[in-house]
């Protein structure tokens, strides 16, 4: 069975990036003098100044998102997260500084790095869970055929050399996936089983 990908095509990704690029182009980079003036404001004027500084430094977010666009996180999500980093950095920036844009770049990069790391970890967790499900299902079929009945948790744990608690948790999660018709997970398991049959 061939899985159908929900990932956007290259054309769709490029169109999304171009849409953000067009929005950012409405806010050209400020002159150094204007930037210094805005950073030097205080009180009520600072809120409006921060808004302008955010808008006119979105090019840094766009640049950072473009550099990281092929790392597993949608471009729009990277842009949004990077904007959060930009906003936080500007709101906490005190006074004019020649290092202003460099420090914004670092803040944006730090937020994006965190998002990418979390996404990579989530993907590893998903892959580990699917692998564990596959092993548990295979062990259940193997033992069931040998015993002529459904194996117990203790028997599965001995075969897999897992803790019984792990068996129980994975079984519950797999049963839950079936109940809510998590077709993506089940299709993936079926695909792996089909591959085993073809290569076995």
Residue, then its C-alpha position, 0 to 999 in steps of 0.5 A: x500500500x502506498x501512503x499518500x503524503x499530506x506534505x505540501x508540494x514544492x510549488x505550494x511551499x514556494x508560493x507560501x514563502x513568496x506570500x510572506x516575502x510580499x508582506x515583508x516587502x511592505x516594510x523596508x529596512x529603516x535608516x540607522x538614524x530612524x532606528x536609533x530614534x525609535x530605540x531611544x523613545x520611552x513611555x507611551x511612545x515606545x509601544x508605537x516605536x516597538x511596533x515600527x521596529x518589529x514591522x521593519x525588521x521582519x526581513x530578518x525573520x524571513x531570512x532565517x526562515x528561508x535558511x531553515x525551510x527544509x528542516x521539517x517545519x513548515x515555512x509559515x510556522x518558522x516565520x511565526x515562531x521567529x516573529x515571536x523571538x523578534x518581538x521579545x527581543x525588541x520589547x526587551x532592548x534598551x537604547x540605541x546600539x550598533x549591535x541591534x540587528x545582530x542581536x535580533x538575528x541571534x534571538x530569532x535564530x535561538x527561537x527557531x533552533x528550539x522549534x526545530x529541536x522540538x520537532x526533531x525530538x517529536x519525530x524521533x518519539x513518533x518513530x520509536x513508538x511506531x517501531x515499538x508497536x510493530x515489535x509488539x504486534x509481531x511478538x503477539x502474533x508469533x506467541x499466539x501462533x505458538x501457544x494457540x491463544x492470546x499471550x499474556x503481558x508477562x509472556x510478551x515481556x519475556x520474549x521482547x525483554x521489556x518491562x511489563x509496564x511498557x507492554x501495557x502502555x504501548x498496548x493501551x496507546x495502540x488500542x486507543x489509536x484503533x478506537x479513534x481510527x488513527x489510520x495513519x498509524x495503522x496504515x504505517x504498521x500495515x505497510x511495514x508488515x507488507x514489506x516484511x512479507x515481500x522481503x521475508 
